[in-house]
Amino acid sequence: MPKELERDLGLFPVIAISMGAMIGSGIFILPGLAMAEAGPAVILSFFIAGLLVTLLWRRLLVSHSAASRIFFRASSPGFLKTSRLS
């Protein structure tokens, strides 16, 4: 007979699960609401925000460890790979 798991959740796991559900639902709902209000400009704004965050991370990783540089070079598009990050 298989052993049953304990049914014990403390305060912290319940709060973590609740916050994860709220944040996760917001990720899927808010872009749709923004698209209804602003139209196709939302796609452009997401692209610009993503580009700015990528450039910020690129700037921050120039002075950090080799592991972070290797990760960035492997995960970023070709036009962001420069000889300074090698």
N, C-alpha and C positions, 0 to 999 in steps of 0.2 A: 504494500500500500504506500503510495507516494506521500511524503511529508508535506503538510500545509505550511504556507508561509505565514509569518506573524502579521497580524493586521494592526500595525502600529505606525502612525505618522505623527511626528512632533509638529511644533509650531513652525519651525523654519522650513521643513519640506513642504508643508501646506502653502506657506506664503510664496515659496519659490515656484511651485507648480501654478499657483494663481497668477503670479506676475508673468510667468512665461506664456500662459494662455492669453492674457491681456495684450502683451506686447506682440505676440504672434498674430493675433487677430487684427491688430492695428496695422501690421505690415501689409496685410492683404486687403483691408477695407479702405484705408486712407488714400492710396493711389487712385482707386476708383472714384472716390468722392472728389478728389482734386481734378481728375479728368472730366468729371461732369461740370465742374465750375469753370475751369480754365481751358479746357479743350486740348488740342494737340501740343500746346506749349509746355505741358507737363513733361512730355517725353524729352523735349529739349532741355528742360531744367534738370531732369534726372541725369542726362548725359553730361551736362556742364558740372553738376555737383560731383559726379563720379570722376570726371577728369581732374577736378581740383583736389579731391581727396587722394587720387593716385599721384599727382605731382607733389603733394605735401609729403606723402609716405616716401616718395623717391628722394626728396630733399632730406628727410630725417634719416634714411638708411645709408646715406653717403658716409656718415661718420660712425656707423655702428658695425657690429660684428660681421664676419664673412658669411655666417649662416643666414642672416637676414638678407644679405645681398644675393646669395644663391637663390633663396626663396623668391625674392622679387624678380630676378631675371627669369626664373622658370614660370612665373605666374603672370607676367605682364606682356602686353602686346609689343610687337617688334619696334614700333617707333619710340617707345619709352626706354629701350635698352641702349644705354650709352657706354662709352669706354670708361667713363668715370666710375661706373658701378662694377667693373670687371675685377 
